[in-house]
Amino acid sequence: MIKRIRRHLGIKFFISYFVVILIGILVLIMATKYTVPGAFDRHMAAMIEVIGPSASELEFDLYNNFQNAVNESLIISAGAAFISAVIVSLFVSRQVVAPIRRIMVASQRIANGHYSERVQIPGSLDKGEMDELAQLSLSFNQMTLELEQSETLRKQLIGDIAHELRTPLATIKGSMEGLMDGVLPAGEDTYHQVYQEAERLQRLVDDLQDLNRVEAGAIQLTLERNNVRELIELTQKRLLRQFDEKGVSLKLNIPDDLPEVSVDTHRIGQVFINLVGNSLQYTPPGGVVTITAEEQNNQILVIISDTGIGLSAENLSHIFTRFYRVDKSRSRAGGGSGIGLTIAKHLVESHGGKIWAESPGLGKGSTFKVLLPLSLPTLHL
C-alpha cells in the first residue's frame, strides 16, 4: 500500500513538473518561431550594410543553420528538463511520502487501540517555521494525545461508576442478608442505613443523567430575573445543617444593592449548591467557607473561597473534569460522585458566563469564581 502511494505521488509530481516544463518549452518554441526570423533579418540587414551585397547570398544558408541550432538547443534543453523533472519528482515524493507513511502506520496502530502512538515532526518545532507536513504531524500528535486522554477518562469513568455502584449495593445486599438471617435487627437504624445507601445510588443516577443532558445540550433554560443574594441565601439555608454537623463556618458578604440577573433559578441554584458543597467537602472542621458577590462591568462575580486542602497546578487543570477527585485517597462514601463541578461548568457556560478555580497551593485553600452576565438572550443548553 505504501509503495503504491509513493508510486502514485511520484507519478503525480512528475506529471505536474512535466506539464510545467512542457508549457515552458511550447512558449519558448512559439517565441522563437515568431521572433527568430525578424531578429535574423535585422542582423542580416546590418551585415549587408557593412559587408555589401555579397552577404545576401549567404542569408538562406545562415538562416537554416541558425534555425537548426535553435532547434537542437531546444531539444537538448527539453531532454535535460525531462530528466530533471524525473529526479526532482522522485526526491520530492520521497520527502512527502515519508511523514505521510509514518502518520499512516501510526493511525493503523491507533485504530488497534495503541493511543500512545506519536509521529516524528519533521523540521523545526517552531510553529512559525513549520511547513504543511510538519503542521500535519503536530496536529496528528495533538489528536492522538486527546484520544489517549479520552480513552483514559473513559476507562476511569467506567471504573468510577462501577466503584460508585459497588459500595452502596454491597451495603444494601449485606444488610438484606443480615435481616434475612436474623443477624441484624429489623429496626429503624438498619432500615435507615439501607435507605441512605439507596439514596446515594439515586444521587449518582441523577448526577449521571444531568451530566448526560448538559453535555448533549438537552436542557432548556427558563430564564427569569433573580436576586443573587436571595439565591445564595437559599443555598446557605439548604446546606447550613451540614456545615454545623461538620463544624465549618459559612459566611456571606453580599451587598444588598446588587442588580438582578437573568438566569434559570433552579440551574444556577444547582451550581451554587455544587460549589459550596464542594468547598464544605474539602474544608476540615474549624475551617471557613466565605461567599462574596460584586458587580463588575455589567456582570455579577460570585466568589466562593475556603480554607480547605487547596489545589495544586495539576488539580486546577482537571478540577472540572468529570469524576476527577482532588483527594484520591478519600473514600467514595465520604464524597460526592465527582460530577458536580463538571455539571456546574456546563450550566454556567450555558448562561453565557464563566467559571474557574484558583488556589495558592496545597493546604492554602481554594477559590471558585462564577461570572454571570446581568442579562442575555434566551439560550438553550
C-alpha positions, -999 to +999 in steps of 0.1 A: +000+000+000+028+024+009+047+016-022+016+022-043+011+056-026+047+065-032+044+055-069+012+074-073+026+105-057+058+102-077+037+100-109+016+130-099+047+151-090+064+140-123+033+149-143+030+183-126+067+191-133+065+177-168+034+198-176+052+230-163+083+221-184+062+213-214+043+246-213+076+264-209+090+246-239+059+253-260+061+290-250+098+290-259+091+274-293+063+298-301+085+327-291+114+316-312+091+309-342+079+344-343+109+363-330+138+345-347+130+354-383+126+391-375+158+392-354+177+373-381+166+397-408+176+427-388+211+413-381+215+403-418+205+438-429+232+452-407+257+428-422+247+437-458+253+473-450+288+465-437+299+437-459+280+446-491+256+428-515+276+395-513+263+389-478+228+384-491+239+353-510+247+336-476+215+347-459+195+315-468+222+291-456+228+311-425+192+312-416+188+274-420+219+267-399+207+292-373+173+276-371+188+241-368+210+254-339+180+268-322+160+236-326+190+215-314+193+237-283+155+233-276+157+195-279+187+193-256+170+217-231+138+196-232+157+164-226+176+180-197+144+194-182+127+160-186+155+142-167+154+169-140+117+165-136+121+128-130+148+133-105+131+161-086+097+144-086+113+112-071+131+133-044+101+154-035+077+124-035+100+106-011+102+137+012+064+140+012+057+102+015+080+097+045+060+117+070+027+105+054+038+069+058+047+075+094+012+090+100-005+061+082+014+035+102+007+053+135-030+057+126-033+020+120-018+014+154-042+039+170-071+021+153-059-010+170-061+007+204-025+019+208-033+055+218+002+064+230+015+063+194+032+095+182+049+106+150+082+124+145+077+161+135+100+169+105+119+201+105+118+229+131+094+227+161+088+265+158+052+269+146+062+299+126+088+279+106+068+247+101+058+236+067+024+219+060+037+184+066+052+194+100+020+211+110+001+179+099+023+158+121+019+182+150-019+182+146-018+144+144+001+142+177-023+166+193-052+144+181-036+112+195-030+130+228-067+139+230-077+104+221-053+089+247-067+113+274-103+105+263-096+068+265-080+072+299-111+092+311-134+065+296-117+037+315-116+058+346-153+067+341-162+030+339-141+022+369-155+051+389-191+043+381-185+006+390-170+017+423-198+042+430-223+014+424-205-014+441-202+002+476-239+011+482-250-022+465-227-042+487-240-024+518-276-029+508-270-066+500-252-072+533-280-055+552-306-075+535-287-108+541-283-098+577-321-092+580-330-124+563-306-144+585-317-126+616-282-113+623-294-077+621-324-064+639-353-052+619-351-018+635-350+018+625-312+020+623-310-009+598-337+005+576-322+040+578-288+026+567-304+008+537-323+039+528-291+061+529-273+037+505-303+037+482-303+075+483-266+075+473-275+054+443-303+077+434-280+108+436-255+091+414-281+082+388-295+118+389-260+132+385-252+110+356-285+119+339-278+156+345-243+152+331-255+134+300-282+160+294-259+191+298-231+175+276-257+166+250-273+201+251-307+186+261-315+211+289-336+241+281-331+271+303-361+290+318-347+325+323-362+349+348-349+379+368-334+368+401-316+384+430-282+368+435-283+375+472-316+355+476-301+326+455-270+324+478-291+327+510-312+298+497-280+278+492-269+287+528-302+276+542-301+242+524-265+235+535-264+251+569-271+218+588-243+200+570-219+229+579-230+228+615-225+190+617-190+192+603-180+223+624-173+245+594-184+282+593-203+296+563-200+334+559-218+357+534-205+390+523-231+402+497-243+438+493-280+445+493-279+466+461-267+441+436-287+442+404-308+413+393-295+387+368-314+368+341-309+332+350-326+299+354-333+298+391-331+260+395-299+256+374-279+284+390-291+273+424-277+238+415-244+255+406-241+272+439-251+240+458-224+221+440-197+247+445-205+254+482-209+217+489-175+210+472-159+236+495-175+221+525-164+186+515-127+196+513-126+220+543-116+204+576-136+211+609-129+246+622-125+260+587-144+287+570-162+290+537-169+325+525-193+336+497-189+371+483-205+388+453-200+421+435-208+438+402-182+440+375-187+455+341-224+446+337-217+412+352-221+397+387-190+380+401-197+354+428-166+342+448-167+311+470-135+307+489-125+282+516-097+274+540-096+237+528-069+215+514-062+237+484-054+228+448-021+221+430-015+233+394-024+198+382-057+199+402-066+233+387-062+220+351-085+190+358-109+202+385-139+204+362-132+170+346-159+145+353-151+120+381-119+138+389-111+138+426-086+162+443-081+138+472-079+104+456-074+087+489-108+099+501-134+072+503-163+074+480-187+072+509-173+105+522-176+125+490-198+131+460-199+115+427-172+137+412-196+151+386-209+182+404-182+206+392-185+193+356-222+200+357-217+234+372-193+244+345-217+234+317-246+252+334-227+284+339-214+285+304-250+278+291-259+312+308-231+329+288-210+330+320-176+318+330-164+296+359-129+290+371-109+279+401-079+295+419-056+284+447-022+295+461-013+258+466-019+227+486-030+234+522-038+270+514-074+268+505-091+273+471-115+298+455-142+292+429-154+322+408-186+324+388-191+353+364-227+358+352-239+385+328-268+407+340-289+398+310-287+376+280-309+364+252-329+332+256-304+304+253-306+266+250-280+244+265 
